[in-house]
Amino acid sequence: MDKSIYTAMSGAVRTLTAQSTVSNNLANASTVGFRAEMAMAKTAPLDGPGLPTRVSSTFGGDAFDPSAGVLMATDRPLDVAVRGNGWIAVQDANGEPAYTRNGELQVDPLGQLVTARGELVMGDGGPIAIPPNERVSIADDGTIAIVPQGQGGAVLATVGRIRVDNIAPNDLRRGDDGLFRPTEDADVQPAAGQSLAVGVLESSNVNLAQSLVDMIALSRQFELQVKAIQSADENAQAAAAVMRVNG
C-alpha cells in the first residue's frame, strides 16, 4: 500500500485536532478571562528506505495566546481584572492550587470568596472567608474590606487579600478544567502594588473573525487530505489489478 495514505492520514488527524481547538475557542468567546488555545503540530520523518520526500504530522504540544483581552466596565464591586502577567490563585476541585484570569468573583452561601465557576479564591493564608456584612469592597492591591453587620458603615474591617502571582506565559500549562498550573521550574513571584483593576472584567482574547476564517480553512484542508487518501487508495487498487492481469 502506498505510504502516502499514512502521511495524509496523519495530517488529517492533526487537522481534526485543530478544528476541535478552534471550536472550543469559539465556544468560549464570551468567557471572562479566557485565553485562546493554539493547535500545534510538528513534522516527523518517515522511517524506512526511500528518499526523504514525505513527512508525518505529529502532536506539537499545548499552547495558548497570552495576549490580554479587552477590559469591560461593570461597576460591580466584586469584579476584578488582573494587570500584566498576574494570575489569581485559586483552589481547584481536587483541592490543588491553580490559577485563573477570570475575576468574576462572588461570595457563596458558606461565606467563601469564589470564582463564577465555584473555585475557592486564595489569600495569603489560604481560602478567603467573608464574614456577614453590609458591604464588601476590594482595593486595587487585592485587599478585601467589609462593613460588618450592624456597624452602619462607620467601621471598615480588613478580612484578607486576594493572592495574585506574576507568572510568565511560557511557565504555565492549561488543564482540562480550564485552569492553569505552573511548570516545575516556573518563576512565580507575588504581585506587588496595584495588581487588580476593580469594577471591570477582562474579556476573552478570542478573535472571532480570525477563528471563523481558520475554521473554514481547516475544513477545506481536511477535504484535500481525505481526497489524497482516496486517490492513494485508488492508485493502490489499480496497481494491484495490473499485477493480477500480468500475473
C-alpha positions as CSV (number, residue, x, y, z in Angstrom):
1,M,0.0,0.0,0.0
2,D,1.2,3.5,-0.8
3,K,2.7,5.1,2.3
4,S,1.2,8.4,1.2
5,I,-2.1,7.2,2.7
6,Y,-0.4,7.3,6.2
7,T,1.2,10.7,5.7
8,A,-2.2,12.2,4.5
9,M,-3.9,10.4,7.4
10,S,-1.6,11.9,10.0
11,G,-2.2,15.3,8.5
12,A,-6.0,14.8,8.6
13,V,-5.8,13.8,12.3
14,R,-3.9,16.9,13.2
15,T,-6.5,19.0,11.2
16,L,-9.3,17.5,13.2
17,T,-7.4,18.4,16.4
18,A,-7.0,21.9,15.1
19,Q,-10.7,22.1,14.3
20,S,-11.6,21.0,17.8
21,T,-9.3,23.6,19.3
22,V,-10.9,26.4,17.1
23,S,-14.4,25.2,18.0
24,N,-13.5,25.4,21.7
25,N,-12.2,28.9,21.3
26,L,-15.4,30.0,19.5
27,A,-17.5,28.4,22.3
28,N,-15.5,30.4,24.9
29,A,-15.5,33.7,23.0
30,S,-17.7,35.3,25.8
31,T,-15.9,33.6,28.7
32,V,-14.3,36.1,31.1
33,G,-10.5,36.0,31.1
34,F,-10.4,33.1,28.6
35,R,-7.1,32.6,26.8
36,A,-7.4,31.2,23.2
37,E,-5.9,27.8,22.7
38,M,-3.4,27.2,19.9
39,A,-3.2,23.9,18.0
40,M,0.4,23.0,17.4
41,A,1.9,20.3,15.1
42,K,5.4,19.3,14.1
43,T,6.8,17.2,11.3
44,A,8.4,13.8,11.8
45,P,10.5,12.0,9.2
46,L,9.2,8.6,8.0
47,D,11.3,5.5,8.8
48,G,12.3,3.0,6.1
49,P,14.1,3.0,2.8
50,G,13.5,5.7,0.1
51,L,14.0,9.3,-0.5
52,P,13.0,11.7,2.4
53,T,10.3,13.3,0.3
54,R,7.5,12.7,2.8
55,V,6.9,13.6,6.5
56,S,4.3,12.7,9.0
57,S,2.4,15.2,11.2
58,T,2.6,14.7,14.9
59,F,1.2,16.5,18.0
60,G,3.3,19.6,18.8
61,G,2.2,20.3,22.4
62,D,-0.3,22.6,24.1
63,A,-0.1,26.4,23.9
64,F,-2.3,29.4,24.4
65,D,-2.4,33.0,23.2
66,P,-1.0,35.1,26.1
67,S,-2.4,38.5,24.9
68,A,-4.8,40.3,27.2
69,G,-8.5,40.7,26.5
70,V,-10.4,44.0,26.5
71,L,-11.4,45.5,29.8
72,M,-15.1,45.8,30.3
73,A,-16.5,48.2,32.9
74,T,-19.2,46.6,35.1
75,D,-19.1,48.8,38.3
76,R,-19.7,45.6,40.3
77,P,-17.6,45.7,43.5
78,L,-16.6,42.1,43.3
79,D,-15.5,42.2,39.6
80,V,-11.7,42.4,39.1
81,A,-9.3,42.3,36.2
82,V,-5.7,41.3,36.6
83,R,-3.0,43.6,35.4
84,G,0.1,42.5,33.4
85,N,1.2,38.8,33.8
86,G,-0.7,38.4,37.1
87,W,-2.9,35.4,37.8
88,I,-5.5,34.9,40.6
89,A,-4.6,32.0,42.8
90,V,-7.5,29.6,43.3
91,Q,-8.1,26.0,44.6
92,D,-9.4,23.5,42.0
93,A,-12.0,20.8,42.5
94,N,-9.4,18.4,43.9
95,G,-8.1,21.0,46.5
96,E,-4.9,21.6,44.5
97,P,-3.5,25.1,43.7
98,A,-4.3,26.6,40.3
99,Y,-4.6,30.0,38.5
100,T,-7.2,31.9,36.5
101,R,-7.7,35.3,34.9
102,N,-11.5,35.1,35.5
103,G,-12.1,37.8,38.1
104,E,-15.9,37.5,38.2
105,L,-16.0,36.8,42.0
106,Q,-18.8,36.2,44.4
107,V,-19.5,35.1,47.9
108,D,-21.0,31.6,48.2
109,P,-23.7,30.6,50.8
110,L,-20.9,29.4,53.1
111,G,-19.3,32.9,53.1
112,Q,-16.3,31.9,51.0
113,L,-15.0,34.1,48.2
114,V,-15.2,32.0,45.0
115,T,-15.0,32.4,41.2
116,A,-18.0,32.3,38.9
117,R,-17.3,28.6,38.5
118,G,-17.1,27.9,42.2
119,E,-13.3,27.7,42.7
120,L,-12.1,29.0,46.1
121,V,-10.1,32.2,45.8
122,M,-6.9,32.0,47.7
123,G,-5.5,34.7,50.1
124,D,-2.1,35.0,51.7
125,G,-3.1,32.3,54.3
126,G,-5.5,30.1,52.4
127,P,-9.1,30.4,51.1
128,I,-10.7,33.7,51.8
129,A,-13.7,33.8,54.1
130,I,-16.1,36.7,54.1
131,P,-18.0,37.3,57.5
132,P,-21.6,38.6,57.5
133,N,-21.5,42.1,56.3
134,E,-23.4,45.1,54.9
135,R,-20.9,45.8,52.1
136,V,-17.7,44.2,50.6
137,S,-15.1,46.2,48.7
138,I,-11.8,45.2,47.0
139,A,-8.8,47.5,46.7
140,D,-6.6,47.5,43.6
141,D,-3.9,45.7,45.6
142,G,-6.3,42.9,46.3
143,T,-7.1,43.9,49.9
144,I,-10.7,43.0,50.9
145,A,-12.6,45.1,53.4
146,I,-16.1,44.8,54.7
147,V,-18.6,46.8,56.7
148,P,-19.6,44.3,59.4
149,Q,-23.3,43.8,60.0
150,G,-24.8,46.3,62.4
151,Q,-22.0,48.9,62.1
152,G,-23.8,51.1,59.7
153,G,-20.8,51.9,57.6
154,A,-18.9,53.5,60.4
155,V,-16.3,50.7,60.6
156,L,-14.3,49.0,57.9
157,A,-12.7,45.7,58.7
158,T,-10.0,44.0,56.5
159,V,-10.7,40.3,56.1
160,G,-7.9,39.3,53.6
161,R,-6.1,39.9,50.4
162,I,-6.5,38.2,47.1
163,R,-3.3,36.4,46.2
164,V,-2.1,37.4,42.7
165,D,1.1,35.9,41.3
166,N,3.1,37.1,38.3
167,I,4.0,34.1,36.1
168,A,5.4,34.2,32.5
169,P,3.0,32.6,29.9
170,N,5.7,30.1,28.9
171,D,5.7,28.8,32.5
172,L,2.0,27.9,32.5
173,R,0.1,24.9,31.2
174,R,-3.7,24.8,30.8
175,G,-5.5,21.9,32.4
176,D,-8.6,20.1,31.1
177,D,-10.7,22.1,33.6
178,G,-9.6,25.4,32.0
179,L,-7.4,26.4,35.0
180,F,-3.7,27.0,34.6
181,R,-0.8,25.4,36.6
182,P,2.9,26.5,36.6
183,T,5.6,24.2,35.3
184,E,8.1,22.7,37.8
185,D,10.8,25.3,37.1
186,A,8.4,28.2,36.8
187,D,9.3,31.5,38.3
188,V,6.4,32.5,40.4
189,Q,6.6,36.0,42.0
190,P,3.9,37.6,44.3
191,A,2.4,40.6,42.5
192,A,3.1,43.9,44.3
193,G,1.2,47.2,44.2
194,Q,-1.8,47.8,42.0
195,S,-2.2,44.2,40.7
196,L,-6.0,44.4,40.1
197,A,-8.5,46.8,38.4
198,V,-11.7,46.8,40.3
199,G,-15.2,47.1,38.8
200,V,-14.1,45.8,35.4
201,L,-13.7,42.3,33.8
202,E,-11.3,41.1,31.2
203,S,-13.0,39.7,28.1
204,S,-11.9,36.6,26.2
205,N,-9.0,37.2,23.9
206,V,-10.5,35.1,21.1
207,N,-10.6,36.8,17.7
208,L,-14.0,35.8,16.4
209,A,-13.3,36.8,12.8
210,Q,-10.0,35.1,12.6
211,S,-11.3,31.9,14.3
212,L,-14.2,31.7,11.7
213,V,-11.7,32.1,8.9
214,D,-9.4,29.4,10.4
215,M,-12.4,27.0,10.7
216,I,-13.2,27.4,7.0
217,A,-9.6,26.9,6.0
218,L,-9.2,23.8,8.2
219,S,-12.4,22.3,6.7
220,R,-11.0,22.8,3.2
221,Q,-7.7,21.4,4.3
222,F,-9.3,18.3,5.7
223,E,-11.3,17.7,2.5
224,L,-8.0,17.8,0.5
225,Q,-6.3,15.4,2.9
226,V,-9.3,13.0,2.6
227,K,-9.1,13.2,-1.2
228,A,-5.4,12.4,-1.1
229,I,-6.2,9.3,1.0
230,Q,-8.8,8.3,-1.5
231,S,-6.5,8.9,-4.5
232,A,-3.7,6.8,-2.9
233,D,-6.2,4.0,-2.2
234,E,-7.5,4.1,-5.8
235,N,-3.9,4.0,-7.2
236,A,-3.1,1.1,-5.0
237,Q,-6.2,-0.8,-6.2
238,A,-5.3,-0.1,-9.8
239,A,-1.7,-1.2,-9.4
240,A,-2.9,-4.4,-7.7
241,A,-5.3,-5.1,-10.6
242,V,-2.5,-4.6,-13.2
243,M,-0.3,-7.1,-11.2
244,R,-3.1,-9.6,-11.2
245,V,-3.5,-9.3,-15.0
246,N,0.2,-9.6,-15.7
247,G,0.5,-12.4,-13.3
